[in-house]
Amino acid sequence: MDDPIVAAAQLAFSIRLKGSSDVSDNTKNAQAIGKAWRGAVHELDPDRFQIEVLVAPDLDQKIDTETSRAYEFKVSGKNAAAEFYKDIVKIIIWNERRKKKLSSLVFITEEVYGRLVLDAPMPRAYVKYLAQHGLAVDIEYVRHKD
């Protein structure tokens, strides 16, 4: 992993619960992972990486940005497809409403569930379409360390 943001996500993901079906425990754990990731990214360079930036005040949606790139970390791969498409819409709206455009998105999610829905024909076709229209999208996967 050459991208320090993705490496930080993998490191934060190392505290992911395995084998628990307790929804509350998993939610708290996912929140802790997100917080650890945001903290690590901030430590990399607080002037370069902007955490939880509003896309637009009327939409109450946020993204994490670095210069002309956005990052989104979906800790659980469950429902990753819906989050993936939603995050792309955030970038499109960001670019419509701002002078400083975002040219790429790195979507990070858990591998086991995320790959099932994102490494599929429709998302791949959409990523190709977006690239032809000036938005590069990379999907990165974090995994449990055995």
C-alpha positions in Angstrom: 0.0 0.0 0.0 1.8 3.1 -1.2 -1.0 5.5 -0.2 -0.5 6.5 3.5 -4.2 7.1 3.9 -5.0 3.6 2.9 -2.2 2.3 5.1 -3.7 4.2 8.0 -7.1 2.6 7.3 -5.5 -0.8 7.3 -3.8 -0.1 10.6 -7.0 1.2 12.2 -8.9 -1.8 10.8 -6.6 -4.1 12.7 -8.8 -3.6 15.8 -12.0 -4.8 13.9 -14.0 -7.4 15.9 -14.1 -10.8 14.3 -17.0 -13.3 14.8 -19.2 -11.0 16.9 -22.9 -10.8 15.9 -23.7 -8.1 18.5 -24.9 -5.1 16.5 -24.1 -2.6 19.3 -20.5 -4.0 19.8 -19.9 -3.9 16.0 -21.2 -0.4 15.7 -19.1 0.9 18.5 -16.1 -0.9 17.1 -16.7 0.6 13.6 -16.9 4.0 15.2 -13.6 3.4 17.1 -11.9 2.4 13.8 -13.2 5.4 12.0 -11.9 7.7 14.8 -8.5 6.0 14.9 -8.2 6.4 11.1 -9.2 10.1 11.2 -6.7 10.7 14.0 -3.9 8.9 12.0 -4.7 10.9 8.9 -4.7 14.1 10.8 -1.3 13.2 12.3 0.1 12.7 8.8 -0.4 16.3 7.9 -3.2 18.4 9.4 -2.8 21.1 6.8 -3.0 18.7 3.9 -5.8 16.4 4.9 -9.2 17.8 5.8 -11.4 15.5 7.8 -15.2 15.6 7.6 -15.6 18.6 5.3 -19.1 19.6 4.4 -20.0 18.9 0.8 -22.7 21.6 1.1 -24.4 23.0 4.2 -27.9 22.3 2.9 -27.1 18.6 2.3 -25.4 17.7 5.7 -23.0 15.3 3.9 -19.3 15.2 4.6 -16.2 13.9 2.9 -12.5 13.7 3.7 -10.2 15.5 1.3 -6.6 15.9 0.3 -5.9 18.6 -2.3 -7.9 17.3 -5.2 -8.7 13.8 -3.9 -11.5 12.6 -1.6 -11.3 9.6 0.7 -14.1 7.6 2.1 -13.6 4.7 4.6 -16.6 2.4 5.0 -15.4 0.2 7.8 -18.0 -2.6 7.2 -18.2 -4.0 3.7 -21.9 -4.6 4.3 -23.9 -2.1 2.3 -20.7 -1.0 0.6 -22.3 -0.6 -2.8 -24.9 1.9 -1.6 -22.2 3.9 0.2 -19.9 3.8 -2.9 -22.6 5.3 -5.1 -23.6 7.9 -2.5 -19.9 9.0 -2.1 -19.6 9.5 -5.9 -22.7 11.7 -5.8 -21.0 13.7 -3.0 -18.0 14.3 -5.3 -20.3 15.3 -8.2 -22.2 17.8 -6.1 -18.9 19.1 -4.5 -17.6 19.8 -8.0 -20.8 21.5 -9.1 -20.7 23.9 -6.1 -17.0 24.7 -5.7 -14.2 26.3 -7.7 -11.6 23.8 -6.3 -12.6 20.5 -8.0 -12.0 17.0 -6.8 -10.5 14.8 -9.5 -10.4 11.5 -7.7 -12.0 9.4 -5.0 -10.4 6.6 -3.0 -13.1 4.4 -1.6 -11.8 2.1 1.2 -13.9 -0.7 2.6 -13.6 -4.2 4.2 -12.6 -6.8 1.7 -14.7 -9.9 2.5 -18.1 -8.2 1.9 -17.0 -5.2 0.0 -15.3 -7.0 -2.8 -18.4 -9.1 -3.4 -20.5 -6.1 -4.4 -17.8 -3.7 -5.7 -15.6 -6.0 -7.8 -18.6 -6.6 -10.1 -19.5 -5.6 -13.7 -21.7 -2.6 -12.8 -19.4 -0.8 -10.4 -16.4 -1.5 -12.8 -18.4 0.0 -15.7 -19.4 3.0 -13.6 -15.7 3.6 -12.6 -14.7 3.4 -16.3 -17.5 5.9 -17.2 -16.5 8.3 -14.5 -12.8 8.1 -15.6 -13.9 9.1 -19.1 -15.6 12.2 -17.6 -12.7 13.3 -15.4 -13.2 11.5 -12.1 -10.8 8.8 -11.2 -12.1 6.3 -8.7 -10.0 3.7 -6.9 -11.4 1.0 -4.6 -9.1 -0.2 -1.9 -9.8 -3.0 0.5 -8.7 -3.5 4.1 -8.6 -7.0 5.6 -8.3 -8.8 8.9 -4.7 -9.9 9.7 -4.7 -13.5 10.6 
